Amino acid sequence: MAQGVSIQAWVSHFVIAPPLIVTKEELDFGIEALDRHLGIADALVD
């Protein structure tokens, strides 16, 4: 949320549902943020 991206975790997967008017730049921003934070979570599990 602090970086402008919100997703919902549901059971064993993430729900990612951008609006139909999303731009490529906004999608890239969201995917980058998700990738960065999944990397942090992965490092904590190892």
N, CA, C and O atoms as a MOPAC input file, in Angstrom:
PM7 MOZYME 1SCF
protein

 N      0.82000 1    -1.19100 1     0.00000 1
 C      0.00000 1     0.00000 1     0.00000 1
 C      0.86900 1     1.26200 1     0.00000 1
 O      0.53000 1     2.24500 1    -0.66000 1
 N      1.97000 1     1.24100 1     0.72500 1
 C      2.81900 1     2.42200 1     0.81600 1
 C      3.43200 1     2.77500 1    -0.53600 1
 O      3.82300 1     3.92000 1    -0.76500 1
 N      3.51500 1     1.79200 1    -1.43000 1
 C      4.10100 1     2.05100 1    -2.74000 1
 C      3.05000 1     2.16200 1    -3.83300 1
 O      3.38200 1     2.16100 1    -5.01800 1
 N      1.79200 1     2.25800 1    -3.44500 1
 C      0.72400 1     2.49800 1    -4.41000 1
 C      0.16700 1     1.26000 1    -5.08400 1
 O     -0.49100 1     1.36500 1    -6.11900 1
 N      0.41800 1     0.08700 1    -4.51800 1
 C     -0.07500 1    -1.15600 1    -5.10700 1
 C     -0.79700 1    -1.94800 1    -4.03400 1
 O     -0.32500 1    -2.04900 1    -2.90200 1
 N     -1.93700 1    -2.50600 1    -4.38900 1
 C     -2.70200 1    -3.31500 1    -3.44900 1
 C     -3.13400 1    -4.60200 1    -4.14000 1
 O     -3.63700 1    -4.56400 1    -5.26300 1
 N     -2.94200 1    -5.73900 1    -3.47900 1
 C     -3.44000 1    -7.01100 1    -3.98700 1
 C     -4.17300 1    -7.70100 1    -2.84700 1
 O     -4.04800 1    -7.31800 1    -1.68400 1
 N     -4.93100 1    -8.71300 1    -3.19900 1
 C     -5.65900 1    -9.46600 1    -2.18500 1
 C     -5.19700 1   -10.91500 1    -2.23500 1
 O     -5.26600 1   -11.55300 1    -3.28500 1
 N     -4.73300 1   -11.42900 1    -1.12400 1
 C     -4.37300 1   -12.84100 1    -1.03600 1
 C     -5.63200 1   -13.62400 1    -0.68200 1
 O     -6.36500 1   -13.25700 1     0.23700 1
 N     -5.87400 1   -14.69600 1    -1.41100 1
 C     -7.06700 1   -15.49600 1    -1.17500 1
 C     -6.68300 1   -16.96200 1    -1.21200 1
 O     -6.26600 1   -17.46500 1    -2.25500 1
 N     -6.81400 1   -17.63900 1    -0.11800 1
 C     -6.46600 1   -19.04100 1     0.07600 1
 C     -5.00300 1   -19.25400 1    -0.31900 1
 O     -4.11100 1   -18.92000 1     0.46000 1
 N     -4.73600 1   -19.79400 1    -1.49700 1
 C     -3.36000 1   -20.11700 1    -1.87600 1
 C     -2.88900 1   -19.32900 1    -3.10000 1
 O     -1.91400 1   -19.71800 1    -3.74200 1
 N     -3.56200 1   -18.23700 1    -3.42800 1
 C     -3.14200 1   -17.45500 1    -4.59600 1
 C     -3.48500 1   -15.98600 1    -4.40400 1
 O     -4.22200 1   -15.61900 1    -3.48900 1
 N     -2.94500 1   -15.16200 1    -5.27300 1
 C     -3.20500 1   -13.73000 1    -5.23800 1
 C     -4.27700 1   -13.37500 1    -6.26000 1
 O     -4.31900 1   -13.94500 1    -7.35100 1
 N     -5.13100 1   -12.44600 1    -5.90800 1
 C     -6.10800 1   -11.91500 1    -6.84500 1
 C     -5.55800 1   -10.58100 1    -7.34100 1
 O     -5.43300 1    -9.62800 1    -6.57300 1
 N     -5.23500 1   -10.52300 1    -8.61500 1
 C     -4.71500 1    -9.29600 1    -9.23000 1
 C     -5.71100 1    -8.89900 1   -10.30600 1
 O     -5.84400 1    -9.58700 1   -11.31900 1
 N     -6.40600 1    -7.79700 1   -10.09100 1
 C     -7.47100 1    -7.40000 1   -11.00300 1
 C     -7.39800 1    -5.89500 1   -11.28900 1
 O     -8.11000 1    -5.10300 1   -10.67200 1
 N     -6.53000 1    -5.51200 1   -12.23100 1
 C     -6.43700 1    -4.08800 1   -12.55700 1
 C     -7.69200 1    -3.62300 1   -13.31100 1
 O     -8.38900 1    -4.43800 1   -13.91600 1
 N     -7.97300 1    -2.33800 1   -13.27500 1
 C     -9.12600 1    -1.82600 1   -14.01500 1
 C     -8.89600 1    -1.94900 1   -15.52600 1
 O     -7.75500 1    -2.05500 1   -15.97600 1
 N     -9.96700 1    -1.93400 1   -16.29700 1
 C     -9.85000 1    -2.06900 1   -17.74800 1
 C     -9.12800 1    -0.89200 1   -18.40100 1
 O     -8.65800 1    -1.01300 1   -19.53200 1
 N     -9.03100 1     0.24000 1   -17.71000 1
 C     -8.38600 1     1.42000 1   -18.29200 1
 C     -6.93000 1     1.56200 1   -17.85600 1
 O     -6.35600 1     2.64200 1   -17.99100 1
 N     -6.32300 1     0.49800 1   -17.33900 1
 C     -4.94600 1     0.54600 1   -16.86200 1
 C     -3.98800 1     0.73200 1   -18.04400 1
 O     -4.23700 1     0.22900 1   -19.14000 1
 N     -2.90400 1     1.45200 1   -17.81100 1
 C     -1.90300 1     1.66000 1   -18.85700 1
 C     -0.78700 1     0.62800 1   -18.71100 1
 O     -0.65600 1    -0.00900 1   -17.66600 1
 N      0.00500 1     0.46800 1   -19.75000 1
 C      1.13600 1    -0.45200 1   -19.69900 1
 C      2.11200 1    -0.03900 1   -18.60100 1
 O      2.65500 1    -0.89300 1   -17.90200 1
 N      2.33500 1     1.25400 1   -18.44700 1
 C      3.24200 1     1.75000 1   -17.41700 1
 C      2.74100 1     1.39600 1   -16.02200 1
 O      3.53200 1     1.03100 1   -15.15200 1
 N      1.43700 1     1.50000 1   -15.80400 1
 C      0.86300 1     1.15300 1   -14.50800 1
 C      0.98600 1    -0.35000 1   -14.24000 1
 O      1.27000 1    -0.76400 1   -13.11600 1
 N      0.77000 1    -1.16100 1   -15.27700 1
 C      0.94400 1    -2.60600 1   -15.11400 1
 C      2.39300 1    -2.94100 1   -14.78700 1
 O      2.66300 1    -3.75100 1   -13.90000 1
 N      3.32200 1    -2.31900 1   -15.50200 1
 C      4.74700 1    -2.54600 1   -15.23500 1
 C      5.10200 1    -2.16200 1   -13.80300 1
 O      5.85000 1    -2.87100 1   -13.12900 1
 N      4.56400 1    -1.04200 1   -13.34600 1
 C      4.80600 1    -0.57900 1   -11.97700 1
 C      4.30700 1    -1.60800 1   -10.96300 1
 O      5.01600 1    -1.95000 1   -10.01700 1
 N      3.09800 1    -2.09000 1   -11.16300 1
 C      2.51400 1    -3.06400 1   -10.24000 1
 C      3.25300 1    -4.38800 1   -10.24300 1
 O      3.47200 1    -4.97900 1    -9.18600 1
 N      3.64100 1    -4.86000 1   -11.42000 1
 C      4.36700 1    -6.12400 1   -11.51600 1
 C      5.74400 1    -5.99500 1   -10.88600 1
 O      6.21100 1    -6.91900 1   -10.21900 1
 N      6.39400 1    -4.86300 1   -11.08900 1
 C      7.69800 1    -4.61300 1   -10.46000 1
 C      7.59500 1    -4.64800 1    -8.93300 1
 O      8.42200 1    -5.26400 1    -8.26000 1
 N      6.57300 1    -3.98100 1    -8.39800 1
 C      6.37800 1    -3.94700 1    -6.94600 1
 C      6.09300 1    -5.35300 1    -6.40900 1
 O      6.63400 1    -5.74200 1    -5.37400 1
 N      5.25400 1    -6.10700 1    -7.10000 1
 C      4.93900 1    -7.47300 1    -6.68200 1
 C      6.20100 1    -8.33700 1    -6.71300 1
 O      6.45700 1    -9.08900 1    -5.77200 1
 N      6.97700 1    -8.23700 1    -7.76800 1
 C      8.20700 1    -9.01000 1    -7.89000 1
 C      9.19600 1    -8.66300 1    -6.78500 1
 O      9.81500 1    -9.54800 1    -6.19600 1
 N      9.33900 1    -7.38400 1    -6.51000 1
 C     10.26200 1    -6.92500 1    -5.45500 1
 C      9.86900 1    -7.49200 1    -4.09600 1
 O     10.72200 1    -7.96200 1    -3.34400 1
 N      8.58300 1    -7.44700 1    -3.78400 1
 C      8.13700 1    -7.89900 1    -2.46900 1
 C      8.08000 1    -9.41900 1    -2.35500 1
 O      8.27900 1    -9.96000 1    -1.26700 1
 N      7.81600 1   -10.10700 1    -3.44300 1
 C      7.90400 1   -11.56600 1    -3.40900 1
 C      9.35800 1   -11.99500 1    -3.20100 1
 O      9.61800 1   -13.00300 1    -2.54500 1
 N     10.29100 1   -11.24300 1    -3.74800 1
 C     11.71500 1   -11.51100 1    -3.51400 1
 C     12.07600 1   -11.37500 1    -2.04800 1
 O     12.83900 1   -12.18000 1    -1.51300 1
 N     11.53000 1   -10.35700 1    -1.39800 1
 C     11.76500 1   -10.16300 1     0.03600 1
 C     11.18700 1   -11.34200 1     0.81700 1
 O     11.84900 1   -11.87900 1     1.70500 1
 N      9.95900 1   -11.74700 1     0.49400 1
 C      9.32400 1   -12.87000 1     1.19200 1
 C     10.11200 1   -14.14600 1     0.95800 1
 O     10.29200 1   -14.93800 1     1.88300 1
 N     10.58000 1   -14.35600 1    -0.25300 1
 C     11.35600 1   -15.55200 1    -0.57800 1
 C     12.64200 1   -15.60400 1     0.22700 1
 O     13.02700 1   -16.66500 1     0.71900 1
 N     13.30000 1   -14.47600 1     0.36300 1
 C     14.55200 1   -14.41700 1     1.13400 1
 C     14.31000 1   -14.74200 1     2.61600 1
 O     15.17800 1   -15.31500 1     3.27300 1
 N     13.15700 1   -14.38400 1     3.12900 1
 C     12.84700 1   -14.66000 1     4.52400 1
 C     12.54600 1   -16.13300 1     4.78100 1
 O     12.72700 1   -16.62100 1     5.89600 1
 N     12.09100 1   -16.83600 1     3.75500 1
 C     11.73800 1   -18.24000 1     3.89600 1
 C     12.96400 1   -19.13400 1     3.82300 1
 O     13.00200 1   -20.18700 1     4.46000 1
 N     13.96100 1   -18.72800 1     3.05700 1
 C     15.16500 1   -19.57200 1     2.88100 1
 C     15.95100 1   -19.75300 1     4.13000 1
 O     16.97600 1   -20.43300 1     4.12100 1

